[in-house]
Amino acid sequence: MRRCLTLALLFCGVALVVATVSVPPAEAYSTYSADKMTHPAGSPRCRATDEEGCEEPYGNCKTCHGHFRATDETNSRPMLRDEYISPTDGKPWREIYTEVTETEPVLEIGLHEVHRHIMVDKLSRSRCDVCHLESGRYPVILNFSATDELEPIGCMGCHGRWEDQGVDSGLGAGLRQHHTNAGVTECKTCHLDADPANYTPVGEDVLPPNYFTPDAEFPNKPTDPCSAHREEDYAGGPKGLDNDGDGRYDKSDPDCRPIGAEDDHGRHWRPRPRGDD
């Protein structure tokens, strides 16, 4: 049974970790998939036109979250017909892309297309640089990218926070603890901050690096981790993201209390500092 989580996602490790006496001797996930396997011509995983066979990524995040480029049963590539289904609510990751152009399709489905067109929403080749390197589109490195318009940290631009760099390498402590608290323990084999006993991530209300405003170039990307208006919801249910990994989402998280609201101890809540933004 697949042990998978939300959109969100999705990524157990975000950087290589140097093994020390305090860290298990294992390598964190630096890329979405580990490598590629080759299928011979005629394999049911390839197209009939793949006369020399085809290559299929395997391992790392893909093991649970599947092909990032998978769409649905209409895909011409058999290996990409299994659309991502959110384990949180059992719904497929699909969305209608409303801005029609000569080169882009109207219907955008699957993790890759929703990220590329709906969230990034920049109709130029540079939109690919938000998650990829200029030297090649594969493998996808989780903590680096080629963009000069957003933070060049790939997935961690929306799934990590700068403030979570103190205990471990990388920014994704909240994402790792979201996995850990849901029973997926692989992250703890490399990352100390994946264990809630070792580190408490900054609160739900702290902005990921790419959530800044205003942002005319990328108008559809999220800007508020505490949004009550489904700003982090591009498909599936209305939960949003569990940015700090404690199992509470958006306005359901006490970190997102309205200014002036009293907490359980009668203290008035105020937003924590958010750096220079």
URRA-V28092 format. One record per backbone hydrogen bond with DSSP energy under -0.5 kcal/mol. NH is the residue of the N-H (numbers start at 1). CO is the residue of the C=O. E is the energy in kcal/mol with one decimal. If there is no record, write none. Layout:
BEGIN
nh-><NH,NH>
co-><CO,CO>
e-><E,E>
END
This chain:
BEGIN
nh-><4,23,26,30,32,34,35,37,39,39,43,46,50,51,53,54,56,58,61,61,62,62,63,64,65,66,70,71,75,78,79,80,81,83,86,86,87,90,93,94,95,97,97,98,100,101,108,108,109,110,112,113,114,115,116,117,118,118,119,120,122,124,127,128,129,130,131,132,133,136,141,142,144,145,146,146,147,153,156,156,157,158,159,160,161,164,165,176,177,178,179,180,181,182,182,183,184,185,188,189,190,191,192,194,195,196,198,199,201,206,210,211,219,221,227,233,234,236,243,245,250,252,253,256,257,260,261,263,266,269,277>
co-><2,20,24,28,140,58,58,56,37,54,40,43,47,49,50,39,37,35,31,32,32,59,60,61,61,62,67,80,72,76,45,77,78,81,84,91,5,86,84,92,108,95,106,96,98,104,95,106,107,93,68,109,110,111,112,113,113,114,114,115,116,122,124,125,126,127,128,128,136,133,139,30,141,152,129,132,129,151,142,153,154,155,155,156,171,161,162,172,173,174,175,176,177,178,179,180,179,183,185,186,187,187,190,191,192,194,195,195,199,203,157,208,216,218,224,230,232,92,241,242,241,249,250,253,254,269,258,267,263,261,274>
e-><-1.0,-1.0,-2.5,-0.8,-2.1,-1.9,-1.6,-2.8,-0.5,-3.5,-2.0,-2.0,-1.6,-2.0,-1.8,-2.0,-3.0,-2.3,-0.5,-1.0,-1.5,-1.1,-1.5,-1.2,-2.7,-2.0,-1.4,-2.6,-1.9,-0.7,-1.2,-2.3,-1.4,-1.3,-0.5,-2.9,-1.3,-2.6,-2.1,-1.4,-2.0,-0.5,-1.6,-0.7,-0.9,-0.8,-1.3,-0.6,-0.5,-3.2,-2.2,-0.6,-2.1,-2.0,-2.9,-2.8,-0.7,-1.0,-2.0,-2.1,-0.6,-2.2,-1.7,-1.8,-0.8,-1.1,-1.4,-2.0,-0.9,-1.2,-0.7,-2.1,-0.8,-1.2,-1.1,-2.2,-1.6,-2.3,-1.1,-1.5,-1.9,-1.6,-1.9,-1.0,-1.9,-1.9,-1.1,-2.5,-2.6,-1.7,-1.6,-2.5,-2.9,-0.8,-0.8,-1.8,-2.5,-0.8,-1.1,-1.6,-1.5,-2.7,-0.6,-1.3,-1.5,-0.6,-2.4,-1.2,-0.6,-1.8,-2.9,-1.9,-0.5,-1.2,-1.5,-1.6,-0.7,-0.6,-1.2,-1.0,-0.9,-2.7,-2.2,-2.4,-1.5,-2.4,-2.2,-2.7,-2.0,-3.0,-1.1>
END
